Amino acid sequence: MPCLEDAIAAVRGSLAWAVEEMPSDAEIAEGWSNPDTRTHVFVTPRQPAKRLDVLAELVRASLCERMPRLFSATKVWGVSLHGHAVARKHLLRAARDWFVDAALRAHCPEDFDAALSLALAQAGARLNTPRPFTLDRYNLSQDERQRLADARTLAGARHFLRIDPTATPDPTTAALAEAYAAIDPAQPTMPAFLTVANGLCAALGRRPFTPEPRKGYWMVS
C-alpha cells in the first residue's frame, strides 16, 4: 500500500489543472477532464474506493493534461440514438484504458500485477470457453462490456505478466485481445489510439471511427 499512497499523492500534486471533487454513491472511483476549462472532476464514492482505482483516475487525468485529445471526455458526433452513442463512447474508453494501464503500472508495478493476476483468475473460465457473440449495433450489451474487459485482462497478462492463460480461447475475446496487443501501451499517440479503437471495432463487427479534431478534444462519428 505505501507505493499506492505515495503515487496518489505524487500524481495528484503534479496536476496543473483545477480539481473538483464530487461525492457520489458510486461503488468505484471515476473521473473526467475538460481541456476547455482545464478542469478535472473526480467522483468520490462515499465508501472507501480501491486505491488502485483512485490512482488510475489520477493517471488518466495526468495523461489528459499532456494529450487532451486522447484522454479527455470523448464527444460522439452524428449519433442520434442514445444506446449507440453509449456503445461508441465505451469503445473509446476501452481503448484509452489500455494506455492508462501502462502508465499505472509504471507507478506501482507490484500492485498492478497483483490486481491483474486476480482479474485473470476471475476471468479464467470465460477466457477458455468459446461461446457465440451476437452484436446489438444500437446498444452496448453486458456481454460486450464483459468481453472487452476480459480481453484487456488477457492482453495485459500477455504483455505485462508474460503469460498466456488460454488453452481454448473464446474467439471474440481473443480477437479483442489481439487488437489491444497490436500497440505498445507505453507509447500513446493518436494513430496508436485509433489503431486500438478500430481494432476493437473490427473484432466486434462495429464500424470504425472517423475522428474530427476540435479545440481541446476530438469528435468521432
N, CA, C and O of each residue as an XYZ file, in Angstrom:
884
protein
N       0.796     -1.225      0.000
C       0.000      0.000      0.000
C       0.834      1.284      0.000
O       0.396      2.281     -0.573
N       2.021      1.297      0.622
C       2.806      2.548      0.598
C       3.051      3.080     -0.805
O       3.017      4.292     -1.020
N       3.298      2.187     -1.771
C       3.528      2.648     -3.144
C       2.303      3.377     -3.668
O       2.422      4.444     -4.270
N       1.119      2.801     -3.441
C      -0.101      3.420     -3.938
C      -0.326      4.792     -3.314
O      -0.645      5.752     -4.015
N      -0.163      4.883     -2.010
C      -0.395      6.165     -1.343
C       0.613      7.217     -1.801
O       0.257      8.376     -2.012
N       1.859      6.809     -1.951
C       2.883      7.750     -2.423
C       2.593      8.188     -3.854
O       2.737      9.363     -4.191
N       2.182      7.230     -4.701
C       1.899      7.552     -6.100
C       0.675      8.446     -6.218
O       0.665      9.383     -7.016
N      -0.358      8.163     -5.431
C      -1.562      9.004     -5.442
C      -1.210     10.440     -5.078
O      -1.652     11.383     -5.736
N      -0.420     10.599     -4.037
C      -0.020     11.947     -3.617
C       0.831     12.629     -4.678
O       0.668     13.821     -4.937
N       1.739     11.875     -5.293
C       2.643     12.459     -6.284
C       1.898     12.876     -7.544
O       2.107     13.976     -8.055
N       1.024     11.999     -8.050
C       0.302     12.320     -9.283
C      -0.695     13.437     -9.030
O      -0.832     14.345     -9.850
N      -1.391     13.381     -7.902
C      -2.339     14.452     -7.568
C      -1.608     15.790     -7.467
O      -2.101     16.808     -7.952
N      -0.448     15.787     -6.846
C       0.311     17.019     -6.705
C       0.878     17.543     -8.007
O       1.202     18.726     -8.116
N       1.002     16.665     -9.002
C       1.577     17.081    -10.286
C       0.552     17.708    -11.220
O       0.930     18.327    -12.215
N      -0.741     17.562    -10.922
C      -1.777     18.079    -11.814
C      -1.764     19.602    -11.821
O      -1.778     20.241    -10.769
N      -1.736     20.170    -13.017
C      -1.704     21.626    -13.161
C      -3.103     22.225    -13.281
O      -3.298     23.402    -12.981
N      -4.079     21.426    -13.718
C      -5.432     21.934    -13.894
C      -6.180     21.929    -12.557
O      -5.778     21.261    -11.604
N      -7.274     22.689    -12.512
C      -8.110     22.723    -11.312
C      -8.770     21.361    -11.088
O      -9.084     20.651    -12.043
N      -8.973     21.011     -9.835
C      -9.567     19.726     -9.467
C     -10.841     19.965     -8.674
O     -10.844     20.721     -7.703
N     -11.931     19.314     -9.094
C     -13.196     19.378     -8.369
C     -13.541     17.978     -7.857
O     -13.416     16.995     -8.588
N     -13.972     17.895     -6.608
C     -14.398     16.630     -6.013
C     -15.924     16.577     -6.001
O     -16.584     17.554     -5.647
N     -16.478     15.427     -6.391
C     -17.926     15.271     -6.426
C     -18.306     13.998     -5.668
O     -18.109     12.902     -6.192
N     -18.844     14.113     -4.450
C     -19.268     12.925     -3.703
C     -20.353     12.166     -4.462
O     -21.179     12.771     -5.145
N     -20.348     10.850     -4.341
C     -21.283     10.038     -5.112
C     -21.559      8.732     -4.378
O     -20.797      8.312     -3.508
N     -22.669      8.103     -4.752
C     -22.981      6.773     -4.233
C     -22.368      5.684     -5.104
O     -22.603      4.498     -4.873
N     -21.591      6.077     -6.094
C     -20.951      5.095     -6.970
C     -20.038      4.177     -6.157
O     -19.529      4.553     -5.101
N     -19.844      2.965     -6.679
C     -19.025      1.988     -5.967
C     -17.544      2.123     -6.297
O     -16.695      1.661     -5.535
N     -17.228      2.753     -7.425
C     -15.831      2.874     -7.828
C     -15.482      4.334     -8.075
O     -16.360      5.163     -8.314
N     -14.201      4.636     -8.015
C     -13.730      5.988     -8.318
C     -13.857      6.238     -9.816
O     -13.515      5.375    -10.624
N     -14.343      7.409    -10.183
C     -14.481      7.788    -11.584
C     -13.994      9.220    -11.758
O     -13.765      9.936    -10.783
N     -13.840      9.624    -13.011
C     -13.438     10.997    -13.256
C     -13.515     11.345    -14.720
O     -13.594     10.465    -15.578
N     -13.493     12.627    -15.002
C     -13.413     13.095    -16.384
C     -12.702     14.439    -16.391
O     -12.565     15.095    -15.358
N     -12.259     14.829    -17.561
C     -11.461     16.049    -17.692
C     -11.983     16.897    -18.834
O     -12.445     16.374    -19.847
N     -11.908     18.210    -18.667
C     -12.361     19.158    -19.683
C     -11.201     20.070    -20.067
O     -10.856     20.978    -19.312
N     -10.591     19.839    -21.239
C      -9.461     20.678    -21.646
C      -9.840     22.135    -21.881
O      -8.995     23.020    -21.744
N     -11.113     22.401    -22.237
C     -11.529     23.782    -22.477
C     -11.450     24.616    -21.200
O     -10.988     25.756    -21.224
N     -11.900     24.044    -20.094
C     -11.881     24.756    -18.816
C     -10.667     24.381    -17.976
O     -10.469     24.928    -16.891
N      -9.854     23.452    -18.471
C      -8.675     22.960    -17.756
C      -9.069     22.514    -16.343
O      -8.521     22.963    -15.336
N     -10.046     21.609    -16.329
C     -10.610     21.135    -15.069
C     -10.698     19.614    -15.060
O     -11.036     18.997    -16.070
N     -10.394     19.020    -13.924
C     -10.628     17.598    -13.685
C     -11.750     17.468    -12.662
O     -11.778     18.200    -11.672
N     -12.659     16.555    -12.892
C     -13.715     16.248    -11.928
C     -13.545     14.803    -11.489
O     -13.519     13.896    -12.321
N     -13.429     14.589    -10.196
C     -13.288     13.245     -9.654
C     -14.525     12.909     -8.830
O     -14.884     13.627     -7.896
N     -15.167     11.806     -9.194
C     -16.319     11.311     -8.451
C     -15.800     10.453     -7.307
O     -15.159      9.426     -7.532
N     -16.077     10.874     -6.091
C     -15.558     10.198     -4.904
C     -16.651      9.352     -4.262
O     -17.634      9.908     -3.772
N     -16.515      8.034     -4.247
C     -17.525      7.189     -3.592
C     -17.613      7.494     -2.098
O     -16.622      7.856     -1.465
N     -18.817      7.340     -1.550
C     -18.981      7.569     -0.114
C     -18.272      6.484      0.689
O     -17.788      6.727      1.795
N     -18.218      5.279      0.113
C     -17.453      4.203      0.729
C     -16.027      4.262      0.190
O     -15.827      4.666     -0.955
N     -15.036      3.872      0.980
C     -13.645      3.925      0.506
C     -13.456      3.148     -0.795
O     -13.839      1.982     -0.889
N     -12.874      3.790     -1.780
C     -12.641      3.147     -3.072
C     -11.305      2.411     -3.049
O     -10.429      2.701     -2.233
N     -11.172      1.460     -3.957
C      -9.893      0.779     -4.099
C      -8.839      1.803     -4.495
O      -9.059      2.605     -5.403
N      -7.724      1.779     -3.835
C      -6.705      2.797     -4.050
C      -6.114      2.708     -5.452
O      -5.709      3.723     -6.019
N      -6.061      1.504     -6.015
C      -5.551      1.375     -7.382
C      -6.489      2.066     -8.367
O      -6.031      2.660     -9.343
N      -7.802      1.994     -8.121
C      -8.769      2.685     -8.977
C      -8.612      4.201     -8.863
O      -8.710      4.919     -9.858
N      -8.370      4.674     -7.655
C      -8.148      6.110     -7.449
C      -6.909      6.563     -8.215
O      -6.925      7.600     -8.879
N      -5.837      5.781     -8.117
C      -4.609      6.122     -8.837
C      -4.835      6.088    -10.340
O      -4.299      6.927    -11.065
N      -5.622      5.127    -10.816
C      -5.889      5.025    -12.255
C      -6.561      6.285    -12.778
O      -6.209      6.763    -13.856
N      -7.525      6.837    -12.036
C      -8.193      8.060    -12.472
C      -7.240      9.249    -12.457
O      -7.305     10.107    -13.337
N      -6.369      9.304    -11.477
C      -5.379     10.383    -11.429
C      -4.389     10.264    -12.579
O      -4.002     11.270    -13.172
N      -3.979      9.047    -12.894
C      -3.057      8.822    -14.013
C      -3.711      9.244    -15.318
O      -3.072      9.879    -16.157
N      -4.994      8.892    -15.497
C      -5.698      9.298    -16.710
C      -5.748     10.816    -16.807
O      -5.540     11.379    -17.882
N      -6.023     11.482    -15.685
C      -6.061     12.946    -15.675
C      -4.700     13.533    -16.030
O      -4.612     14.514    -16.770
N      -3.650     12.932    -15.504
C      -2.300     13.404    -15.816
C      -1.991     13.240    -17.299
O      -1.400     14.123    -17.919
N      -2.395     12.105    -17.861
C      -2.199     11.886    -19.294
C      -3.004     12.893    -20.109
O      -2.559     13.339    -21.166
N      -4.192     13.250    -19.616
C      -5.035     14.203    -20.333
C      -4.375     15.569    -20.425
O      -4.513     16.255    -21.438
N      -3.667     15.971    -19.393
C      -3.004     17.276    -19.438
C      -1.924     17.306    -20.508
O      -1.621     18.367    -21.053
N      -1.342     16.157    -20.810
C      -0.303     16.089    -21.842
C      -0.882     15.788    -23.218
O      -0.344     16.244    -24.226
N      -1.976     15.023    -23.273
C      -2.562     14.609    -24.549
C      -4.079     14.717    -24.438
O      -4.760     13.694    -24.360
N      -4.623     15.934    -24.430
C      -6.048     16.113    -24.142
C      -6.982     15.458    -25.141
O      -8.079     15.040    -24.771
N      -6.579     15.361    -26.386
C      -7.493     14.774    -27.365
C      -7.669     13.269    -27.176
O      -8.632     12.689    -27.677
N      -6.760     12.648    -26.470
C      -6.872     11.215    -26.247
C      -7.559     10.883    -24.932
O      -8.306      9.908    -24.855
N      -7.322     11.674    -23.904
C      -7.712     11.256    -22.568
C      -8.761     12.141    -21.904
O      -9.034     11.976    -20.715
N      -9.361     13.084    -22.649
C     -10.470     13.864    -22.103
C     -11.755     13.071    -22.306
O     -11.744     11.983    -22.883
N     -12.869     13.633    -21.820
C     -14.161     13.035    -22.115
C     -14.385     13.124    -23.623
O     -14.135     14.165    -24.230
N     -14.849     12.050    -24.216
C     -14.994     11.995    -25.667
C     -16.405     12.387    -26.086
O     -17.386     11.921    -25.507
N     -16.498     13.246    -27.099
C     -17.791     13.627    -27.633
C     -18.025     12.853    -28.932
O     -17.162     12.813    -29.809
N     -19.199     12.242    -29.041
C     -19.526     11.455    -30.221
C     -20.517     12.245    -31.059
O     -21.594     12.617    -30.592
N     -20.139     12.492    -32.291
C     -20.896     13.366    -33.183
C     -21.621     12.538    -34.242
O     -21.110     11.509    -34.686
N     -22.807     12.985    -34.646
C     -23.520     12.321    -35.719
C     -24.203     11.039    -35.291
O     -24.500     10.194    -36.135
N     -24.461     10.869    -33.994
C     -25.128      9.676    -33.490
C     -26.429     10.112    -32.830
O     -26.410     10.841    -31.839
N     -27.558      9.669    -33.376
C     -28.848     10.131    -32.875
C     -29.432      9.214    -31.810
O     -30.250      9.657    -31.005
N     -29.033      7.954    -31.787
C     -29.585      7.005    -30.832
C     -28.714      6.955    -29.586
O     -27.500      6.767    -29.675
N     -29.338      7.125    -28.420
C     -28.573      7.183    -27.168
C     -27.759      5.915    -26.942
O     -26.578      5.995    -26.605
N     -28.372      4.743    -27.122
C     -27.650      3.495    -26.890
C     -26.452      3.347    -27.796
O     -25.414      2.835    -27.379
N     -26.584      3.793    -29.039
C     -25.475      3.716    -29.991
C     -24.342      4.627    -29.551
O     -23.173      4.250    -29.640
N     -24.677      5.828    -29.075
C     -23.648      6.755    -28.599
C     -22.913      6.180    -27.398
O     -21.693      6.315    -27.294
N     -23.646      5.538    -26.488
C     -23.019      4.917    -25.321
C     -22.042      3.838    -25.758
O     -20.939      3.735    -25.221
N     -22.450      3.034    -26.734
C     -21.574      1.967    -27.218
C     -20.303      2.539    -27.830
O     -19.211      2.024    -27.590
N     -20.437      3.599    -28.618
C     -19.267      4.200    -29.259
C     -18.323      4.798    -28.211
O     -17.107      4.628    -28.298
N     -18.880      5.490    -27.233
C     -18.045      6.072    -26.179
C     -17.328      4.991    -25.384
O     -16.159      5.141    -25.029
N     -18.034      3.902    -25.107
C     -17.427      2.850    -24.295
C     -16.246      2.212    -25.019
O     -15.253      1.849    -24.388
N     -16.346      2.076    -26.324
C     -15.231      1.514    -27.091
C     -14.014      2.433    -27.033
O     -12.883      1.959    -26.930
N     -14.238      3.735    -27.099
C     -13.122      4.675    -26.993
C     -12.497      4.635    -25.603
O     -11.276      4.711    -25.460
N     -13.334      4.516    -24.590
C     -12.797      4.412    -23.231
C     -12.023      3.112    -23.052
O     -10.997      3.079    -22.373
N     -12.521      2.042    -23.666
C     -11.821      0.763    -23.569
C     -10.440      0.860    -24.199
O      -9.478      0.297    -23.677
N     -10.337      1.572    -25.320
C      -9.027      1.769    -25.953
C      -8.137      2.644    -25.079
O      -6.951      2.358    -24.912
N      -8.701      3.695    -24.530
C      -7.944      4.605    -23.659
C      -7.362      3.875    -22.458
O      -6.225      4.131    -22.064
N      -8.138      2.966    -21.875
C      -7.709      2.284    -20.653
C      -6.491      1.398    -20.874
O      -5.753      1.128    -19.927
N      -6.265      0.941    -22.096
C      -5.069      0.155    -22.401
C      -3.808      0.987    -22.151
O      -2.816      0.476    -21.631
N      -3.850      2.247    -22.518
C      -2.702      3.134    -22.316
C      -2.603      3.577    -20.850
O      -1.505      3.749    -20.321
N      -3.750      3.758    -20.205
C      -3.739      4.087    -18.778
C      -3.098      2.952    -17.984
O      -2.357      3.199    -17.032
N      -3.381      1.708    -18.373
C      -2.799      0.559    -17.670
C      -1.275      0.633    -17.634
O      -0.661      0.395    -16.595
N      -0.675      0.962    -18.764
C       0.792      1.010    -18.822
C       1.342      2.107    -17.922
O       2.335      1.901    -17.224
N       0.701      3.269    -17.935
C       1.155      4.369    -17.079
C       0.932      4.042    -15.610
O       1.745      4.399    -14.756
N      -0.168      3.364    -15.319
C      -0.461      2.957    -13.947
C       0.590      1.973    -13.441
O       1.083      2.104    -12.321
N       0.926      1.002    -14.261
C       1.922      0.002    -13.860
C       3.298      0.633    -13.659
O       4.077      0.165    -12.828
N       3.599      1.680    -14.406
C       4.893      2.349    -14.249
C       5.044      2.943    -12.850
O       6.161      3.089    -12.356
N       3.925      3.283    -12.210
C       3.975      3.853    -10.858
C       4.091      2.769     -9.788
O       4.921      2.870     -8.884
N       3.256      1.735     -9.892
C       3.212      0.700     -8.842
C       3.087     -0.680     -9.487
O       2.000     -1.258     -9.497
N       4.179     -1.212    -10.023
C       4.104     -2.477    -10.756
C       3.609     -3.655     -9.923
O       2.845     -4.478    -10.426
N       4.026     -3.755     -8.666
C       3.615     -4.902     -7.858
C       2.111     -4.871     -7.581
O       1.445     -5.903     -7.664
N       1.583     -3.716     -7.259
C       0.144     -3.598     -7.007
C      -0.649     -3.848     -8.283
O      -1.681     -4.519     -8.261
N      -0.162     -3.306     -9.389
C      -0.842     -3.511    -10.667
C      -0.850     -4.987    -11.036
O      -1.891     -5.525    -11.413
N       0.292     -5.643    -10.934
C       0.384     -7.054    -11.311
C      -0.487     -7.931    -10.420
O      -1.072     -8.906    -10.891
N      -0.576     -7.593     -9.141
C      -1.425     -8.367     -8.230
C      -2.894     -8.239     -8.627
O      -3.629     -9.226     -8.628
N      -3.319     -7.022     -8.963
C      -4.704     -6.806     -9.378
C      -4.982     -7.493    -10.709
O      -6.059     -8.053    -10.907
N      -4.019     -7.452    -11.615
C      -4.178     -8.106    -12.908
C      -4.267     -9.620    -12.738
O      -5.081    -10.269    -13.395
N      -3.454    -10.177    -11.878
C      -3.489    -11.622    -11.626
C      -4.832    -12.043    -11.042
O      -5.360    -13.098    -11.392
N      -5.386    -11.219    -10.151
C      -6.699    -11.510     -9.581
C      -7.778    -11.453    -10.653
O      -8.636    -12.333    -10.717
N      -7.742    -10.423    -11.494
C      -8.718    -10.308    -12.579
C      -8.606    -11.484    -13.538
O      -9.611    -11.972    -14.054
N      -7.385    -11.933    -13.770
C      -7.152    -13.067    -14.662
C      -7.765    -14.337    -14.090
O      -8.382    -15.114    -14.818
N      -7.597    -14.548    -12.799
C      -8.178    -15.729    -12.155
C      -9.700    -15.697    -12.231
O     -10.333    -16.730    -12.447
N     -10.286    -14.526    -12.057
C     -11.740    -14.398    -12.101
C     -12.291    -14.572    -13.510
O     -13.430    -15.005    -13.685
N     -11.486    -14.235    -14.517
C     -11.941    -14.322    -15.910
C     -11.581    -15.646    -16.566
O     -11.969    -15.891    -17.708
N     -10.849    -16.503    -15.867
C     -10.299    -17.711    -16.473
C     -11.301    -18.574    -17.207
O     -11.045    -18.989    -18.337
N     -12.442    -18.853    -16.587
C     -13.436    -19.724    -17.216
C     -13.999    -19.089    -18.478
O     -14.187    -19.774    -19.483
N     -14.271    -17.790    -18.439
C     -14.812    -17.113    -19.627
C     -13.794    -17.085    -20.757
O     -14.146    -17.281    -21.921
N     -12.536    -16.842    -20.416
C     -11.495    -16.758    -21.442
C     -11.333    -18.073    -22.184
O     -11.001    -18.079    -23.369
N     -11.564    -19.187    -21.500
C     -11.324    -20.502    -22.085
C     -12.598    -21.236    -22.473
O     -12.593    -22.455    -22.643
N     -13.691    -20.488    -22.615
C     -14.961    -21.093    -23.012
C     -15.471    -20.427    -24.280
O     -16.091    -19.367    -24.199
N     -15.229    -21.013    -25.453
C     -15.762    -20.439    -26.690
C     -17.288    -20.383    -26.624
O     -17.937    -21.354    -26.235
N     -17.850    -19.239    -27.008
C     -19.294    -19.074    -26.956
C     -19.706    -18.073    -28.022
O     -18.911    -17.211    -28.398
N     -20.930    -18.172    -28.511
C     -21.363    -17.272    -29.583
C     -21.486    -15.834    -29.100
O     -21.789    -15.575    -27.935
N     -21.245    -14.913    -30.014
C     -21.398    -13.491    -29.714
C     -22.374    -12.890    -30.705
O     -22.216    -13.050    -31.916
N     -23.385    -12.199    -30.195
C     -24.370    -11.525    -31.028
C     -24.277    -10.028    -30.777
O     -24.462     -9.569    -29.649
N     -23.994     -9.279    -31.812
C     -23.820     -7.833    -31.678
C     -25.155     -7.110    -31.771
O     -25.940     -7.358    -32.686
N     -25.407     -6.224    -30.830
C     -26.509     -5.277    -30.911
C     -25.898     -3.959    -31.374
O     -25.213     -3.289    -30.601
N     -26.137     -3.584    -32.617
C     -25.458     -2.418    -33.185
C     -25.887     -1.101    -32.541
O     -25.176     -0.103    -32.658
N     -27.013     -1.081    -31.878
C     -27.524      0.186    -31.356
C     -27.487      0.278    -29.836
O     -27.945      1.267    -29.263
N     -26.954     -0.727    -29.189
C     -26.826     -0.702    -27.737
C     -25.558     -1.435    -27.330
O     -24.982     -2.186    -28.117
N     -25.134     -1.213    -26.108
C     -23.958     -1.882    -25.569
C     -24.429     -2.938    -24.575
O     -24.888     -2.613    -23.480
N     -24.311     -4.195    -24.963
C     -24.782     -5.274    -24.100
C     -23.790     -5.541    -22.975
O     -22.616     -5.185    -23.070
N     -24.274     -6.167    -21.916
C     -23.395     -6.547    -20.820
C     -22.359     -7.554    -21.292
O     -21.222     -7.548    -20.821
N     -22.750     -8.418    -22.223
C     -21.811     -9.403    -22.766
C     -20.660     -8.709    -23.491
O     -19.507     -9.120    -23.366
N     -20.972     -7.661    -24.245
C     -19.929     -6.924    -24.964
C     -18.991     -6.219    -23.983
O     -17.775     -6.227    -24.172
N     -19.547     -5.620    -22.951
C     -18.719     -4.981    -21.923
C     -17.778     -5.998    -21.275
O     -16.593     -5.732    -21.077
N     -18.334     -7.169    -20.951
C     -17.537     -8.186    -20.279
C     -16.417     -8.686    -21.169
O     -15.298     -8.893    -20.700
N     -16.705     -8.883    -22.448
C     -15.664     -9.364    -23.363
C     -14.551     -8.331    -23.534
O     -13.377     -8.692    -23.616
N     -14.910     -7.059    -23.586
C     -13.886     -6.016    -23.673
C     -12.993     -6.026    -22.434
O     -11.771     -5.924    -22.537
N     -13.617     -6.151    -21.261
C     -12.838     -6.189    -20.019
C     -11.955     -7.431    -19.963
O     -10.785     -7.351    -19.590
N     -12.523     -8.582    -20.336
C     -11.744     -9.824    -20.317
C     -10.595     -9.772    -21.318
O      -9.503    -10.273    -21.048
N     -10.846     -9.165    -22.473
C      -9.799     -9.077    -23.498
C      -8.648     -8.200    -23.032
O      -7.485     -8.507    -23.297
N      -8.963     -7.114    -22.341
C      -7.894     -6.267    -21.810
C      -7.109     -7.005    -20.729
O      -5.894     -6.841    -20.622
N      -7.788     -7.802    -19.944
C      -7.104     -8.627    -18.944
C      -6.184     -9.630    -19.623
O      -5.041     -9.813    -19.203
N      -6.681    -10.283    -20.677
C      -5.870    -11.260    -21.405
C      -4.671    -10.591    -22.064
O      -3.549    -11.088    -21.970
N      -4.903     -9.468    -22.729
C      -3.796     -8.749    -23.364
C      -2.788     -8.284    -22.321
O      -1.580     -8.328    -22.555
N      -3.286     -7.838    -21.166
C      -2.393     -7.411    -20.096
C      -1.565     -8.552    -19.549
O      -0.383     -8.376    -19.252
N      -2.176     -9.732    -19.410
C      -1.432    -10.902    -18.926
C      -0.293    -11.239    -19.874
O       0.817    -11.557    -19.445
N      -0.579    -11.166    -21.157
C       0.462    -11.482    -22.149
C       1.537    -10.400    -22.190
O       2.725    -10.706    -22.288
N       1.123     -9.144    -22.115
C       2.080     -8.044    -22.283
C       2.869     -7.758    -21.012
O       4.090     -7.605    -21.058
N       2.181     -7.686    -19.884
C       2.842     -7.287    -18.634
C       3.371     -8.470    -17.827
O       4.466     -8.405    -17.269
N       2.591     -9.552    -17.765
C       2.987    -10.707    -16.958
C       3.752    -11.752    -17.746
O       4.368    -12.652    -17.175
N       3.707    -11.624    -19.076
C       4.406    -12.558    -19.962
C       3.893    -13.984    -19.801
O       4.673    -14.936    -19.829
N       2.584    -14.129    -19.634
C       1.978    -15.453    -19.580
C       0.773    -15.474    -20.511
O       0.184    -14.432    -20.795
N       0.411    -16.658    -20.983
C      -0.782    -16.830    -21.804
C      -1.655    -17.886    -21.139
O      -1.341    -19.075    -21.200
N      -2.746    -17.466    -20.503
C      -3.563    -18.400    -19.738
C      -4.620    -19.135    -20.548
O      -5.418    -19.878    -19.976
N      -4.645    -18.949    -21.862
C      -5.722    -19.521    -22.660
C      -5.269    -20.778    -23.380
O      -4.247    -20.788    -24.066
N      -6.052    -21.841    -23.209
C      -5.816    -23.085    -23.941
C      -6.802    -23.203    -25.095
O      -6.420    -23.541    -26.215
N      -8.077    -22.922    -24.815
C      -9.119    -22.927    -25.850
C      -9.851    -21.590    -25.773
O     -10.979    -21.534    -25.282
N      -9.226    -20.512    -26.250
C      -9.790    -19.172    -26.042
C     -11.099    -18.943    -26.781
O     -11.321    -19.469    -27.872
N     -11.959    -18.147    -26.160
C     -13.148    -17.668    -26.852
C     -12.692    -16.811    -28.031
O     -11.904    -15.886    -27.834
N     -13.161    -17.088    -29.252
C     -12.615    -16.391    -30.429
C     -12.842    -14.882    -30.435
O     -11.953    -14.134    -30.843
N     -14.003    -14.421    -29.994
C     -14.251    -12.976    -29.990
C     -13.354    -12.274    -28.983
O     -12.772    -11.232    -29.283
N     -13.244    -12.841    -27.797
C     -12.376    -12.255    -26.777
C     -10.925    -12.283    -27.224
O     -10.178    -11.334    -26.981
N     -10.521    -13.371    -27.879
C      -9.145    -13.474    -28.369
C      -8.857    -12.415    -29.426
O      -7.773    -11.832    -29.446
N      -9.835    -12.164    -30.313
C      -9.650    -11.136    -31.342
C      -9.551     -9.748    -30.720
O      -8.769     -8.916    -31.180
N     -10.333     -9.495    -29.685
C     -10.240     -8.214    -28.982
C      -8.881     -8.058    -28.306
O      -8.294     -6.976    -28.324
N      -8.383     -9.139    -27.712
C      -7.068     -9.088    -27.066
C      -5.972     -8.796    -28.082
O      -5.020     -8.074    -27.783
N      -6.103     -9.352    -29.274
C      -5.124     -9.075    -30.327
C      -5.171     -7.608    -30.740
O      -4.142     -7.020    -31.073
N      -6.363     -7.016    -30.718
C      -6.484     -5.591    -31.052
C      -5.734     -4.735    -30.036
O      -5.053     -3.778    -30.405
N      -5.863     -5.081    -28.763
C      -5.088     -4.367    -27.742
C      -3.592     -4.565    -27.968
O      -2.813     -3.613    -27.935
N      -3.209     -5.816    -28.197
C      -1.785     -6.159    -28.274
C      -1.093     -5.582    -29.501
O       0.135     -5.612    -29.588
N      -1.862     -5.058    -30.450
C      -1.263     -4.519    -31.676
C      -0.415     -3.279    -31.410
O       0.412     -2.904    -32.241
N      -0.613     -2.643    -30.258
C       0.068     -1.382    -29.942
C       0.705     -1.464    -28.558
O       0.097     -1.966    -27.612
N       1.931     -0.967    -28.450
C       2.599     -0.867    -27.157
C       1.894      0.213    -26.331
O       1.908      1.379    -26.726
N       1.281     -0.138    -25.202
C       0.515      0.861    -24.447
C       1.374      1.923    -23.775
O       0.854      2.935    -23.304
N       2.670      1.703    -23.729
C       3.557      2.701    -23.119
C       3.832      3.868    -24.057
O       4.488      4.834    -23.667
N       3.330      3.790    -25.305
C       3.593      4.833    -26.297
C       2.275      5.389    -26.839
O       1.923      5.096    -27.982
N       1.540      6.177    -26.061
C       0.253      6.695    -26.541
C       0.416      7.793    -27.588
O       1.075      8.805    -27.346
N      -0.187      7.583    -28.742
C      -0.248      8.584    -29.803
C      -1.635      8.493    -30.426
O      -2.342      7.507    -30.216
N      -2.027      9.495    -31.180
C      -3.328      9.443    -31.841
C      -3.431      8.262    -32.808
O      -4.427      7.540    -32.763
N      -2.429      8.031    -33.694
C      -2.520      6.862    -34.577
C      -2.605      5.550    -33.802
O      -3.361      4.654    -34.178
N      -1.829      5.433    -32.714
C      -1.866      4.209    -31.913
C      -3.234      4.029    -31.265
O      -3.774      2.923    -31.234
N      -3.788      5.117    -30.750
C      -5.099      5.074    -30.111
C      -6.164      4.609    -31.101
O      -6.987      3.753    -30.776
N      -6.145      5.166    -32.294
C      -7.135      4.782    -33.301
C      -6.931      3.352    -33.773
O      -7.898      2.665    -34.102
N      -5.676      2.892    -33.809
C      -5.415      1.502    -34.177
C      -6.084      0.557    -33.193
O      -6.716     -0.421    -33.593
N      -5.944      0.848    -31.903
C      -6.582      0.006    -30.889
C      -8.104      0.108    -30.990
O      -8.791     -0.912    -31.027
N      -8.632      1.330    -31.033
C     -10.084      1.519    -31.058
C     -10.717      0.849    -32.270
O     -11.740      0.176    -32.145
N     -10.117      1.028    -33.437
C     -10.685      0.435    -34.638
C     -10.434     -1.065    -34.706
O     -11.193     -1.790    -35.350
N      -9.376     -1.541    -34.050
C      -9.177     -2.980    -33.934
C     -10.267     -3.617    -33.090
O     -10.747     -4.706    -33.404
N     -10.660     -2.935    -32.012
C     -11.767     -3.423    -31.187
C     -13.064     -3.438    -31.992
O     -13.844     -4.386    -31.908
N     -13.287     -2.381    -32.771
C     -14.484     -2.328    -33.625
C     -14.513     -3.497    -34.602
O     -15.548     -4.138    -34.781
N     -13.380     -3.771    -35.229
C     -13.308     -4.854    -36.207
C     -13.593     -6.202    -35.558
O     -14.285     -7.041    -36.135
N     -13.059     -6.409    -34.358
C     -13.259     -7.683    -33.665
C     -14.724     -7.901    -33.300
O     -15.191     -9.038    -33.230
N     -15.447     -6.806    -33.067
C     -16.848     -6.899    -32.665
C     -17.812     -6.778    -33.839
O     -19.004     -7.050    -33.693
N     -17.311     -6.376    -34.992
C     -18.175     -6.169    -36.137
C     -18.825     -4.800    -36.164
O     -19.836     -4.605    -36.838
N     -18.250     -3.847    -35.436
C     -18.755     -2.475    -35.459
C     -17.976     -1.652    -36.482
O     -16.836     -1.979    -36.814
N     -18.597     -0.588    -36.976
C     -17.908      0.238    -37.967
C     -16.791      1.035    -37.296
O     -16.892      1.364    -36.115
N     -15.727      1.348    -38.040
C     -14.585      2.055    -37.448
C     -14.905      3.515    -37.155
O     -15.900      4.065    -37.626
N     -14.032      4.120    -36.365
C     -14.169      5.525    -36.004
C     -13.502      6.416    -37.038
O     -12.468      6.067    -37.608
N     -14.117      7.585    -37.271
C     -13.517      8.632    -38.084
C     -13.392      9.874    -37.211
O     -14.406     10.476    -36.860
N     -12.175     10.273    -36.853
C     -12.024     11.397    -35.925
C     -12.165     12.752    -36.608
O     -11.782     12.928    -37.764
N     -12.725     13.703    -35.865
C     -12.826     15.092    -36.317
C     -12.234     15.974    -35.223
O     -12.902     16.217    -34.217
N     -10.999     16.464    -35.383
C     -10.376     17.270    -34.318
C     -11.162     18.550    -34.041
O     -11.650     19.210    -34.958
N     -11.271     18.880    -32.770
C     -11.850     20.136    -32.312
C     -10.895     20.744    -31.286
O      -9.928     20.101    -30.878
N     -11.162     21.963    -30.876
C     -10.293     22.600    -29.890
C     -10.332     21.827    -28.572
O     -11.376     21.739    -27.925
N      -9.198     21.275    -28.187
C      -9.082     20.631    -26.892
C      -9.613     19.222    -26.807
O      -9.386     18.540    -25.808
N     -10.320     18.762    -27.837
C     -10.833     17.403    -27.803
C     -11.050     16.965    -29.242
O     -10.756     17.714    -30.174
N     -11.569     15.744    -29.430
C     -11.901     15.329    -30.787
C     -13.240     14.624    -30.780
O     -13.591     13.916    -29.836
N     -13.973     14.834    -31.848
C     -15.281     14.221    -32.001
C     -15.133     13.060    -32.968
O     -14.269     13.072    -33.845
N     -15.978     12.065    -32.800
C     -15.922     10.913    -33.691
C     -17.318     10.598    -34.190
O     -18.316     10.890    -33.530
N     -17.366      9.998    -35.367
C     -18.651      9.579    -35.922
C     -18.581      8.107    -36.259
O     -19.559      7.538    -36.744
